[in-house]
Structure formats: structure tokens, C-alpha cells
Amino acid sequence: MADKKLTSYPKNKINILFLENISTTSTEIFNAGGYMNVKILSGALSEAELIKEIKNVHLLGVRSKTMVTRKVFDAAPKLQAIGCFCIGVNQVDMEAAIQHGVAVFNAPYSNTRSVAELVIGASIFLVRRIIDKNIAAHEGVWMKDAGGAHELRGKSIGIIGYGNIGSQVSVLAEALGMKVLFYDVETKLPLGNASDSKSLKELIRNSDIVTLHVPQLPTTKNLINKQNLTWFKKGAILINYARGTVVDLDALKAALDAGQLGGAAIDVFPNEPEHNGDRFVCQLQHLKNVLLTPHIGGSTIEAQSNIGQNVSAKLFNYLEKGVSTGSHSVPALALPPQENAHRILHIHKNIPGVLSEVNTLLSKNKINILGQYLKTNDAIGYVVLDINKNLGKSVVDLLKDVKGTIRVRMLY
């Protein structure tokens, strides 16, 4: 099937809104596919601002600052999918997305290398005490001194969370001659010569550097706290490029002031400014051998380009083919286009009898089903129907009356 026939909905009526300086690769993908109504805004929007913008939007792209709340979903009757151009989807009210039948996509792997490299770079800066020497040099003080400076080689790095990023840190650290320890709540296969620690306490006590790579969950809030900071080796280093809530910063400051820890690198914070240029306040400011960065773990040209391509491809395939692979809200289906057929997408509450009612309704109206695919999750079901090519859009109106229907869309 030729690309121009993949969707029966006029492409000039599809409205796409991208916020927060999303990579231009995203716009290029849609423009190349014939979608020219792409609005780009450089910053995040408040809930009220987004509600004003969202009424006629079909696809929305955000990064980490724009909160997509239930009120936003209620104001967006045409919204089909959201692309989170980042690792997480915490900024989206997922329950509301499911109830409205809106697919939510993200890019869980695209900035892995950028974060892992920054962890290694921060480790080198901290064990060599580069931060202090840099400040001194800028102030005209010559500090050529080996005191307190070390090589990474031979040191132990403890990785808490051995997922996509943690395992990449493992590979890079071992290549530098470090001993790699890791701890994860799930059983993970070690890479190279990495060793699996049996407990968080065991990992912390045996590590010269501890780096965090865990999600934001109730169970990870203040994962590093006043109690387990006493487990660290004296002079050890803590790196948090995960989530701002996983470290108790007040307790960390006390441990740094007391000399229990020898340094820290923090890239994520419990409260972060909404816009570039806004004032940033943190209790770790002005401490020696502390590296503070403004949530830039994945902020490289390469990572943002990869994220742009990854998420835009998912949005594009969902818009044109109904492919929901990678969605956090709509069950995953990936199907090739069907020649000489209409394709209709039906999203409904996951209750008994929906598929039976769909089939009965089509049969009563003498509609021949050429292909049918169903996938469900706990909350909703997603049906893709390929039916006779000679039928009009009236079948969509029939399917809207099926009990539990959330959304119906004729694809082509």
C-alpha cells in the first residue's frame, strides 16, 4: 500500500504540538510524512496554558517539565497520543490517559550512553578533586597538589539499579580498570566481571563510589538517607543522576560537612526550576568537591536526536498504522497495512462482551471482517479491525455505540 493511502484523514487537519525544545528531527519526520501543522514552543507550559493550546491537538510532545494532568485530557477531545521525549512518563497522569484512550510513548533507552558517560566524567572530577582546583584557578590561585587526588583504576564503584544506564556504567567503569559492584531488587545478569551484591548495605560498605540509577517510586524515596549514609566508607563519593527524590539532601549535606563523604555529584533535585534562567536554590551549594548540574544527564545533541527519532517514529506509526508498540497506556499491537481494506481502531474498557458485541454488530450489517486483532491490559482493550474496502465511514458510527467504547478511529 502506498504511503499516501495509509490514512484517510486529511493530513492538513492533523495538528501536532511539540514543547520544551524537542529535537528538530521530530519535526522533520512528520514533515516528510506530509504533516505540516507542527507547532513548536521552546518552553514548558503550565496546566492552564496547555489547556488553552490542546483543544484541537491530535499529537502532543513534551519533555520532563510539562505536566499533562487530568484537566488537560478533559480539554483535549482530539488527542490521540502523547510522546514523552525523555526516559520517564511521570509527567503524565497515566490513569487519565488510559481512561481517555490516549497512547503514551517515551524513549527509555535513547539517552543511556549520555548519562553513563557523565557518571564516569563526574567520577574522575571528584576523585581528582578537580572542582576545587578549577575554582582556585579561576580565582587566580595555583593549586598544583596531589593531596586527596586518586586514579579511578583499582577503585570500587557500586551501582544501585542495574538497568539500561546502570549496566552501561558497569561496562565503561570496568574498561577503566574499576571493580564493579551492583545491587538491584530484581535478578540481573552481570556484565563482564561485575559482582552482584546481596544487599544495599553490602554494596555501600564496599564501594569507593556509589552511583544511583533507580526509578522514582514510593519505595525509592530517600533511598539514600541519614541511616545508610553512615554505611559509606569515609571519603566515599555519591553520584545521583537518577531522580531527585531518591536522596535526602539534608542528610547528604550533613555527611559532607562531617567528612563522612568525600564528594558528591547531583544532577536531579526534589524541586527544580521550571524555566532556564530561573533561580535555583539547593542546600549543597558552595560545598567543596560537590558537582551540581541542572538535570543534564541526557542533554547531549546525540541523545536528544536519538530521543526525537525514537519517540516521533512511535507517534508516526501509531497515527498512520495503529501500531501501539511501546505505549504505556494502550495495549501493544503491531500490524502491517492491509490491502483493499478499511482499518478501524477501537479502544474500549476491558469489560466482558465487547468483542462479541462488535462482531455481532458488524455481522448484522453484513460487514465482512478481513482481519481482527485484540490486545488488552487491566483497564482497556485495543481492537484493530480490517473490513471490506467498499464500506464507508458509517461503520465508525456503529462502533461508537458499543458498550464500553472509549474511542473509535478510522485509519484508512
C-alpha positions in Angstrom: 0.0 0.0 0.0 1.4 3.4 -1.0 2.2 5.7 1.9 -0.2 8.4 0.7 -3.1 5.9 1.3 -2.1 4.9 4.8 -4.6 7.4 6.4 -7.9 8.6 5.2 -7.9 11.6 7.5 -6.6 14.7 5.7 -3.1 15.3 6.8 -3.6 19.0 6.7 -6.1 18.7 9.5 -3.8 16.8 11.9 -2.4 19.2 14.5 0.8 18.4 16.3 2.2 20.4 19.3 5.8 20.0 20.5 7.0 21.7 23.7 10.3 22.2 25.5 12.8 22.4 22.7 12.2 18.9 21.3 14.8 18.0 18.7 14.2 19.2 15.1 14.5 15.6 14.0 10.9 15.1 15.3 9.5 17.8 13.1 11.4 16.5 10.1 9.9 13.0 10.4 6.3 14.4 10.4 7.0 17.0 7.6 8.5 14.2 5.5 5.3 12.2 6.0 3.1 15.1 4.8 2.1 16.5 8.2 2.9 20.2 8.1 0.8 21.5 11.0 3.5 21.1 13.6 3.6 23.9 16.3 6.8 24.2 18.3 7.1 26.0 21.6 10.5 26.4 23.2 9.4 26.1 26.9 7.2 24.2 29.1 3.5 25.2 29.6 1.5 25.4 32.8 -1.7 23.4 33.2 -3.8 26.5 32.3 -1.6 27.4 29.3 -1.7 23.8 28.0 -5.5 23.6 28.3 -5.7 26.7 26.0 -3.4 25.1 23.4 -4.7 21.5 23.5 -8.3 21.7 22.2 -7.6 20.8 18.5 -4.3 18.9 19.0 -4.0 15.3 17.9 -0.4 14.6 18.9 1.4 16.2 21.9 5.2 16.1 22.5 6.7 17.1 25.9 9.8 16.5 27.9 10.0 16.4 31.7 8.7 19.8 32.8 5.2 20.0 31.2 2.6 18.2 33.4 -0.2 16.5 31.5 -3.0 16.4 34.0 -6.5 15.0 34.0 -7.8 18.5 33.3 -5.6 18.7 30.2 -7.0 15.3 29.0 -10.6 16.5 29.7 -9.9 19.6 27.5 -8.4 17.5 24.6 -11.1 15.7 22.7 -9.0 15.1 19.6 -5.8 14.0 21.4 -4.7 10.5 20.2 -1.2 10.2 21.6 1.5 11.8 23.7 5.2 11.5 23.2 7.4 11.9 26.2 10.7 12.9 24.7 12.7 11.6 27.7 13.1 8.4 29.8 10.2 8.6 32.1 6.4 9.2 31.9 6.0 10.6 35.4 4.7 13.9 34.0 1.6 12.3 32.5 -1.5 11.3 34.5 -1.4 7.8 33.3 -4.8 6.8 34.7 -6.4 9.7 32.8 -4.5 8.7 29.7 -5.9 5.2 29.9 -9.4 6.4 30.6 -9.3 8.7 27.6 -7.7 6.0 25.3 -4.6 8.1 24.6 -1.4 6.3 23.8 1.6 7.4 25.8 5.1 6.8 24.4 8.6 7.5 25.7 12.3 6.7 24.9 13.6 4.6 27.7 16.9 3.8 26.1 17.9 6.7 23.9 20.0 8.7 26.3 21.6 5.8 28.1 25.1 6.4 26.8 25.0 10.2 27.6 24.1 9.6 31.2 26.6 6.8 31.6 29.5 8.9 30.2 28.6 11.8 32.5 28.7 9.4 35.5 32.2 8.4 34.6 33.2 12.0 33.9 31.9 13.1 37.3 33.7 10.2 39.0 37.0 11.4 37.5 36.4 15.0 38.5 35.6 14.1 42.1 38.3 11.6 42.8 40.9 14.0 41.3 39.3 16.9 43.2 39.1 18.9 40.0 36.3 21.1 41.2 38.3 22.7 44.0 41.3 23.2 41.7 39.1 24.7 39.0 37.6 27.3 41.3 41.0 28.2 42.7 42.4 28.6 39.1 39.6 31.0 38.2 40.3 33.0 41.3 44.0 33.2 40.4 45.2 30.6 42.9 47.7 28.0 41.8 46.9 24.6 43.5 49.2 22.1 42.0 48.8 19.4 44.7 48.3 15.7 44.6 46.8 15.6 48.1 43.5 13.8 48.1 43.6 13.1 44.3 43.3 9.5 43.1 43.0 7.4 39.9 39.8 5.6 39.1 41.8 2.4 38.3 41.5 -0.1 41.2 38.6 1.7 42.9 35.3 0.1 43.5 32.1 1.6 42.0 28.8 0.5 43.4 25.8 0.7 41.0 22.4 0.8 42.6 19.9 -0.1 39.9 21.4 -2.3 37.2 19.1 -1.4 34.3 19.9 0.2 31.0 22.0 3.0 32.4 23.5 1.2 35.3 24.7 -1.7 33.1 26.3 0.8 30.7 28.1 2.5 33.6 29.3 -1.0 34.5 30.9 -1.6 31.1 32.6 1.8 31.0 33.8 1.6 34.6 35.3 -1.9 34.1 37.1 -0.7 30.9 38.8 1.9 33.2 40.1 -0.8 35.5 37.5 -0.4 38.2 35.9 -3.1 40.3 32.2 -3.1 39.6 29.6 -4.0 42.2 25.8 -3.7 41.7 22.6 -4.1 43.6 19.1 -4.4 42.1 15.8 -5.5 43.6 15.4 -7.8 40.5 17.8 -10.5 39.5 20.1 -9.2 36.8 22.8 -10.9 34.7 26.2 -9.3 35.5 28.1 -7.9 32.6 31.8 -8.6 32.4 33.3 -9.1 35.8 30.6 -7.2 37.8 29.6 -8.7 41.1 26.0 -8.8 42.4 25.8 -7.5 46.0 23.3 -9.3 48.2 22.1 -6.1 50.0 22.2 -2.4 49.7 24.3 -2.3 52.9 26.8 -4.7 51.4 27.2 -2.6 48.3 27.6 0.7 50.1 30.2 -0.6 52.5 32.4 -2.0 49.8 32.2 0.9 47.3 34.5 3.9 46.9 31.9 5.5 44.6 28.2 4.9 44.7 26.0 5.8 41.8 22.2 5.7 41.6 20.1 4.5 38.7 16.7 3.8 40.0 13.2 5.0 39.1 11.1 7.4 41.1 8.8 5.1 43.2 7.4 5.3 46.8 10.0 2.6 47.6 12.9 4.6 46.3 12.1 7.9 48.1 15.0 8.9 50.3 16.7 5.6 49.4 19.9 7.3 50.5 19.2 8.7 53.9 20.7 9.6 57.3 20.9 6.0 58.4 22.6 4.4 55.4 24.9 7.4 54.8 26.7 6.1 57.9 27.5 2.9 55.9 29.6 4.7 53.4 33.4 4.4 53.5 34.9 7.5 54.9 35.7 9.8 52.0 33.5 7.9 49.5 31.6 9.6 46.7 27.9 9.6 45.9 26.5 10.3 42.4 22.8 10.8 41.8 21.8 11.1 38.1 18.5 9.2 38.7 15.6 11.0 40.3 15.6 14.0 42.7 13.6 12.2 45.4 15.9 9.3 46.0 18.5 11.2 48.1 17.8 13.0 51.4 19.8 16.2 50.6 19.8 17.5 54.1 21.3 14.2 55.3 23.8 14.3 52.5 24.9 17.8 53.4 25.4 16.7 57.0 27.5 13.8 55.8 29.6 16.0 53.6 30.1 18.6 56.3 31.2 15.9 58.7 33.7 14.5 56.3 31.9 11.1 56.1 31.7 11.6 52.4 34.5 13.0 50.3 32.3 14.4 47.5 29.1 14.2 45.5 27.7 14.8 42.1 23.9 15.6 41.9 22.1 16.3 38.6 18.5 15.8 39.8 16.7 17.6 42.7 13.3 17.3 44.5 12.4 20.8 43.4 13.8 22.1 40.1 13.2 25.5 38.4 10.6 25.4 35.6 12.5 27.5 33.1 16.1 28.2 32.1 17.3 31.3 33.9 15.0 30.8 37.0 16.7 31.0 40.4 18.0 27.6 41.7 18.5 27.1 45.4 19.9 24.0 47.0 21.4 23.2 50.4 24.5 21.7 48.7 25.6 24.9 47.0 29.1 26.2 47.9 30.2 22.9 49.4 33.7 21.7 48.5 34.0 18.8 46.0 30.3 18.9 45.1 29.4 18.9 41.5 25.9 20.3 40.8 24.4 20.2 37.3 20.9 21.3 36.1 19.3 17.9 35.1 21.5 17.5 32.1 22.3 13.7 32.3 20.7 13.1 28.9 21.2 16.5 27.5 23.6 15.9 24.6 22.9 16.6 20.9 23.2 12.9 20.2 20.8 11.8 22.9 18.2 14.4 22.0 18.4 13.5 18.3 18.0 9.8 19.2 15.1 10.5 21.5 13.5 12.7 18.8 13.8 9.9 16.2 12.6 7.2 18.6 9.5 8.9 20.0 8.5 10.5 16.8 8.7 7.2 15.0 6.4 5.7 17.6 3.9 8.6 17.3 4.1 8.4 13.5 3.4 4.7 13.4 0.5 4.9 15.8 -1.0 7.8 13.8 -0.6 6.1 10.4 -0.8 2.3 11.1 -2.3 2.0 14.6 0.9 0.4 15.9 1.0 0.8 19.7 4.2 -0.9 20.5 6.0 0.9 23.3 2.8 2.5 24.7 2.4 2.7 28.4 -1.4 3.1 28.2 -2.8 1.4 25.1 -2.1 -2.3 24.7 0.7 -3.1 22.3 -0.2 -4.2 18.8 2.0 -4.1 15.6 0.3 -4.9 12.3 1.2 -4.4 8.7 -1.2 -2.4 6.5 -4.0 -4.5 4.8 -4.5 -4.1 1.1 -8.1 -3.3 -0.1 -9.5 -2.8 3.3 -10.6 -0.2 5.8 -8.7 -0.3 9.1 -10.6 0.8 12.2 -9.1 1.3 15.7 -11.5 0.6 18.6 -10.4 1.4 22.2 -12.7 0.3 24.9 -13.0 -0.5 28.6 -11.7 -4.0 29.4 -15.1 -5.5 30.3 -16.7 -8.8 29.1 -18.7 -9.0 25.9 -17.2 -6.0 23.9 -15.6 -8.1 21.1 -18.7 -10.2 20.9 -20.9 -7.1 20.5 -18.5 -5.7 17.9 -18.7 -8.9 15.8 -22.5 -9.2 16.2 -23.0 -5.6 15.1 -20.8 -5.9 12.0 -22.4 -9.2 11.1 -25.9 -7.7 11.4 -24.9 -5.0 9.0 -23.3 -7.5 6.6 -19.8 -6.2 7.1 -17.1 -8.7 6.3 -14.2 -8.8 8.6 -10.9 -9.4 6.8 -8.7 -9.3 9.9 -9.2 -8.7 13.6 -6.7 -8.2 16.4 -7.3 -7.7 20.1 -4.9 -6.9 23.0 -5.9 -5.9 26.5 -4.4 -4.7 29.7 -6.0 -4.4 33.1 -8.0 -1.3 32.2 -8.7 -1.2 28.4 -8.8 -3.3 25.3 -7.5 -2.3 21.9 -9.1 -3.8 18.8 -7.8 -3.4 15.2 -10.4 -4.2 12.6 -9.7 -4.7 8.9 -13.0 -4.7 6.9 -14.4 -4.5 3.4 -12.9 -1.7 1.3 -16.3 -0.8 -0.3 -17.8 0.3 3.0 -18.0 4.0 4.1 -17.2 5.7 7.4 -20.7 4.9 8.7 -19.3 1.8 10.3 -17.4 4.1 12.8 -20.7 5.5 14.0 -22.0 1.9 14.6 -18.9 1.0 16.7 -19.3 4.2 18.8 -22.5 2.7 20.2 -20.7 -0.5 21.5 -20.8 -0.6 25.3 -17.6 0.5 27.0 -16.3 2.3 23.9 -13.7 5.0 24.7 -12.6 6.0 21.3 -13.0 4.9 17.6 -10.9 6.0 14.7 -10.9 5.1 11.0 -7.3 4.8 10.0 -7.7 4.2 6.2 
